[in-house]
Amino acid sequence: MIYRFCADIDAAGGRAFVRIPFNVWEETGLKGNIPCRVSIGGFCFECKLIPKGNGSYLIPVAKKTLSALHAQEAYEIEMEPIQGLSRINHDSPYSREHPIRKIDSIDTIPIQAGLCGHCCVAMLAGVPLSDVVSLMGKGHASWSKILEALDYYGISYAPKAVYTKGSVCQLPKCCIVNHDNGFILWYKGSYCGVTDVDPKKTISYLEIIVA
């Protein structure tokens, strides 16, 4: 069901949001972080509503959307609860059969703090780091977000990660390594973009299927 109402965008403390003017619990029968499809002033996006207690919720408004709108101005808003947010690969032009490229070499880029997972994906896809950041969003990446990005680019990988439990092991030809709660790319016998890696701090790895 689509809920329609009029409200303004409140921007404060570097964040922007819309306060939903009704009790969401009572109207929708839903609780928790509710995924929704939202339209504000013709701009559509997906988000999870922010609960404030007792059925009161906020719609978070990203900076990109806010830049095209105006804070403190009333807008006609449409909000539709959905089963879950779309995966980032839902509109990918690539597939396992037609990946972005054949991985037969790696152009190394330095691993950046807070973007280690993004760097691994960028090296595998052969695209600028900025492209991957736009796709995955900023902030530390989880395994699930990395897998979504690999799926977007059509990059094949093993069905599941291997957990090493701190033991030194022989890595496959190419893999993403979860090392000391960060991510590193391993390719043909060496780590890419980093030095002084302690193998004993490896938590797990995911094999990437390469040529």
C-alpha positions as CSV (number, residue, x, y, z in Angstrom):
1,M,0.0,0.0,0.0
2,I,1.2,3.5,-0.8
3,Y,0.9,6.2,1.8
4,R,0.7,9.8,0.7
5,F,1.3,12.9,2.9
6,C,2.8,16.4,2.8
7,A,5.8,17.2,4.9
8,D,9.0,19.2,4.8
9,I,12.6,18.1,5.0
10,D,14.4,18.8,8.2
11,A,18.2,19.2,7.8
12,A,20.2,19.4,11.0
13,G,23.6,18.3,12.2
14,G,24.7,17.2,8.7
15,R,21.7,14.9,8.4
16,A,18.4,15.3,6.6
17,F,15.1,13.5,7.2
18,V,11.3,13.7,6.9
19,R,9.2,13.1,9.9
20,I,6.3,10.9,9.1
21,P,3.1,12.6,10.4
22,F,1.3,9.4,11.5
23,N,1.8,6.4,13.7
24,V,3.5,3.9,11.3
25,W,2.8,0.9,13.6
26,E,-0.9,1.6,13.5
27,E,-1.1,2.4,9.8
28,T,1.1,-0.4,8.4
29,G,1.2,-3.0,11.1
30,L,5.0,-3.1,10.7
31,K,7.7,-2.4,13.3
32,G,11.5,-2.2,13.3
33,N,13.7,-0.8,10.5
34,I,11.0,-0.9,7.8
35,P,12.3,-0.9,4.2
36,C,10.4,1.5,1.9
37,R,10.3,2.9,-1.5
38,V,9.9,6.7,-1.3
39,S,9.2,9.5,-3.7
40,I,9.8,13.2,-2.7
41,G,9.3,15.9,-5.3
42,G,9.7,13.4,-8.1
43,F,12.9,11.9,-6.7
44,C,12.5,8.2,-6.0
45,F,14.8,6.1,-3.7
46,E,14.7,3.2,-1.3
47,C,15.6,3.4,2.4
48,K,14.9,1.9,5.8
49,L,12.7,4.1,8.0
50,I,14.4,5.2,11.3
51,P,12.3,4.3,14.4
52,K,12.0,6.9,17.1
53,G,9.7,5.0,19.4
54,N,6.0,4.5,19.8
55,G,5.3,4.3,16.1
56,S,7.1,7.5,15.2
57,Y,9.5,7.2,12.3
58,L,11.8,9.3,10.1
59,I,12.6,9.0,6.4
60,P,16.4,9.5,5.9
61,V,17.2,11.7,3.0
62,A,20.6,11.2,1.3
63,K,22.8,14.2,0.5
64,K,22.4,13.4,-3.2
65,T,18.7,13.7,-3.0
66,L,18.7,16.7,-0.7
67,S,21.0,18.6,-3.2
68,A,18.2,18.6,-5.7
69,L,15.5,19.6,-3.2
70,H,15.2,22.2,-0.5
71,A,15.2,21.9,3.3
72,Q,12.3,23.4,5.2
73,E,10.0,23.2,2.1
74,A,6.9,21.1,2.1
75,Y,6.7,18.3,-0.5
76,E,4.1,15.8,-1.5
77,I,5.6,12.4,-0.4
78,E,4.7,8.9,-1.3
79,M,5.9,6.0,0.8
80,E,5.5,2.3,0.1
81,P,6.7,-0.5,2.4
82,I,8.5,-3.2,0.5
83,Q,9.9,-6.6,1.3
84,G,13.5,-5.5,1.3
85,L,15.9,-3.1,-0.3
86,S,17.0,-3.9,-3.9
87,R,20.4,-5.5,-4.1
88,I,23.0,-3.2,-5.7
89,N,23.3,-5.6,-8.6
90,H,19.5,-5.5,-9.5
91,D,20.1,-3.5,-12.7
92,S,23.6,-4.7,-13.6
93,P,24.5,-4.9,-17.3
94,Y,26.8,-7.8,-16.5
95,S,26.4,-11.5,-15.6
96,R,28.5,-14.6,-14.9
97,E,28.2,-15.4,-18.6
98,H,29.2,-11.9,-19.6
99,P,31.4,-10.4,-16.9
100,I,32.9,-6.9,-17.0
101,R,36.2,-8.5,-18.0
102,K,38.3,-11.6,-18.1
103,I,40.6,-11.6,-15.0
104,D,44.0,-12.5,-16.3
105,S,46.0,-9.6,-14.6
106,I,45.6,-7.2,-11.8
107,D,46.4,-3.5,-11.8
108,T,47.3,-2.9,-8.2
109,I,45.9,0.1,-6.3
110,P,46.8,0.9,-2.7
111,I,44.4,-0.4,-0.1
112,Q,42.8,2.6,1.6
113,A,41.6,2.5,5.2
114,G,37.9,2.2,5.4
115,L,37.6,1.2,1.8
116,C,39.6,-2.1,1.7
117,G,36.7,-4.2,0.4
118,H,36.0,-1.5,-2.3
119,C,39.7,-1.6,-3.4
120,C,39.5,-5.4,-3.8
121,V,36.5,-5.2,-6.0
122,A,37.9,-2.3,-8.0
123,M,41.1,-4.3,-8.7
124,L,39.1,-7.4,-9.8
125,A,36.7,-5.5,-12.0
126,G,39.4,-3.3,-13.4
127,V,37.5,-0.1,-12.7
128,P,38.3,3.1,-10.8
129,L,37.9,3.0,-7.1
130,S,35.4,5.9,-7.3
131,D,33.1,3.7,-9.4
132,V,33.0,1.0,-6.8
133,V,32.4,3.5,-4.0
134,S,29.4,4.9,-6.0
135,L,28.1,1.4,-6.3
136,M,28.7,0.1,-2.8
137,G,28.5,3.3,-0.8
138,K,31.1,4.6,1.6
139,G,32.1,2.9,4.8
140,H,33.6,-0.4,5.8
141,A,32.2,-3.2,3.5
142,S,30.8,-6.5,4.8
143,W,31.1,-9.8,3.0
144,S,27.5,-9.5,1.8
145,K,28.1,-6.1,0.3
146,I,31.3,-7.4,-1.5
147,L,29.4,-10.3,-2.9
148,E,26.7,-8.0,-4.2
149,A,29.4,-5.9,-6.0
150,L,31.0,-9.0,-7.4
151,D,27.6,-10.1,-8.7
152,Y,27.1,-6.7,-10.2
153,Y,30.3,-7.0,-12.2
154,G,29.6,-10.6,-13.1
155,I,32.7,-11.8,-11.3
156,S,32.6,-15.5,-10.4
157,Y,33.6,-16.8,-7.0
158,A,33.4,-20.0,-4.9
159,P,30.1,-21.0,-3.3
160,K,31.4,-20.2,0.2
161,A,34.3,-18.7,2.1
162,V,37.0,-20.9,3.7
163,Y,37.6,-20.1,7.4
164,T,41.3,-20.7,8.4
165,K,40.9,-20.2,12.1
166,G,44.3,-18.5,12.3
167,S,46.2,-21.4,10.7
168,V,48.6,-20.7,7.8
169,C,47.3,-22.2,4.6
170,Q,47.9,-22.3,0.9
171,L,45.7,-19.7,-0.8
172,P,44.2,-20.3,-4.3
173,K,45.3,-18.4,-7.4
174,C,43.1,-15.5,-6.6
175,C,41.0,-14.7,-3.5
176,I,39.7,-12.0,-1.3
177,V,41.2,-12.4,2.2
178,N,39.5,-11.3,5.4
179,H,42.6,-10.4,7.3
180,D,42.5,-8.9,10.8
181,N,38.9,-7.7,10.1
182,G,39.9,-6.0,6.9
183,F,40.0,-7.2,3.2
184,I,43.0,-7.8,1.0
185,L,43.3,-9.2,-2.5
186,W,45.6,-12.1,-3.2
187,Y,46.6,-12.8,-6.8
188,K,49.2,-15.3,-8.1
189,G,51.3,-15.6,-5.0
190,S,51.2,-12.1,-3.5
191,Y,49.0,-9.6,-1.8
192,C,47.9,-6.6,-3.8
193,G,48.3,-3.0,-2.5
194,V,49.7,-3.9,0.9
195,T,52.9,-5.1,2.6
196,D,53.8,-6.8,5.9
197,V,50.8,-9.1,6.0
198,D,50.8,-11.6,8.9
199,P,49.1,-14.9,7.6
200,K,48.3,-15.9,11.1
201,K,45.8,-13.0,11.3
202,T,43.8,-14.3,8.3
203,I,40.2,-15.1,9.3
204,S,38.9,-16.4,6.0
205,Y,39.2,-16.2,2.3
206,L,36.9,-16.4,-0.7
207,E,38.3,-17.8,-4.0
208,I,37.7,-15.8,-7.1
209,I,37.4,-17.8,-10.3
210,V,40.0,-16.4,-12.8
211,A,41.5,-17.4,-16.1
